[in-house]
Amino acid sequence: MKKYIVILLCFFIILGCNSTVKVEKNGELYISQLDKFFDEGKWEDIPYLLENHPNDVPLDYYRYLVQFNFKNKTLKNLETKYLKERDSVEKYYVLAMLSYLGGVYNYEKSEIYINQGFKLIDQKNLTPDIAEYYFLASMVFDGIEKQDIALEMLEKAEKLKDLGKYKLFRANILMKKSDYSGAQIALNNAFPLLDKQKDIEKGNQLIQSLFLKRKNLPEELKLAHLKWIWGLESGKNIYPILKTALKAKDKYPGVSEIYSVIGFAYYLMDNKTDAFIYLEKSIALDPADYMNYFHLGIIYFYLQQYNEAYDYFKKALDLNRYNQLTYSYLSKIEAALGNYDNAITYKESELKIQKSLEIYLELETLFQKGRDTFQRRELLEKIITLYPETPDPYERMASLYEEIFYNEVNPDLRKKWEEKLIEYQRLFKEKESAKIEKEMVKSETTE
């Protein structure tokens, strides 16, 4: 045992002795730092970070400790160490997670450790930190198909901490229990709390899976329906799809998905009258399908009937908060109506789902009308950091400093802003020239 601890400490010291990482002393900031290093794969610095933790480490710390050992295939060694530790919540948390992750172990063993830890928890003095213990317990009980107990554990975790990942897991459990309405509520409630791209993608996958499970298509139509959707989304074979869907409607007049396909097809054929009829019929048959509201919103949007479009997009958003295009259209409507703060809010939600230069630049355009100079400059600096070789943000930054320069009356500040203006004009020209040269080289190589 002592030999193992010495080896482990040496391993940490060897990897971390030359580290220049400044370890956060605040518990929450420290966990955020750990999370960032794991996300970025800074494996050479993580041992130093784990070894030099704050005195009062949150329970989250032990999750990262186990995950690091899992990556390095040293779970057995960690288990040997913690089996000899004195009883504590942290000990049983580690052992339960080891069993949960270990692969060769089983959920039943995790359950034993979880229950041993519960005996040590003083129910009258719970702290938010214990939420992670309940969350792990929820995962364990879900693993042994005790979903009702898993939900009880999750509810206790959520009372202590309101985290998006808890709601995502709740949705996952509820889908197993075929409680699709409850799962949908949990997923939509999770969205505002999610900040990691991988969690947002997971939420989107879950809600798409939920909508697929909810569909009540006859067996013989399931494959055909997928082909119809693929065809319509690609804009190919619209008329043949419409023809076969109309035949299917006569055979299955109560299936909402068929009416949705027909309505979407009519919309693509620019037949708005019939598109309205079939999409509204689909909504009448299944008011929980967000895509029908979304398609109706698009039709009203391009008719410039913004109030009607807004209402349909909002209904679509109430059902599915993970659809990027819904936020995009809502942002456009708010901007068209002059409500720039609302337009910015929707555009920022769109960016949560998909980060792209185009969307960032659309947000900056909204900032020009709805935010002050400092906020615009801060956003442009972020865009330049994310897309350093793209000319557009440099041109916009030059334009911004030109505006600041001409509005400044203080001679010293005018000189400062003029220098910034010249600097970004130069950078724009450099990036533009590099872009043109790169495109020319690409063109020559493809000829």
PyMOL commands that set and color helices and strands:
alter all, ss='L'
color gray80, all
select helices_A, chain A and resi 2-16+27-40+46-51+60-71+75-83+89-101+107-118+123-125+128-143+147-160+164-176+180-193+197-214+219-234+238-251+256-268+272-285+290-302+306-319+324-336+340-353+357-370+373-386+391-407+411-446
alter helices_A, ss='H'
color red, helices_A
deselect
rebuild
show_as cartoon
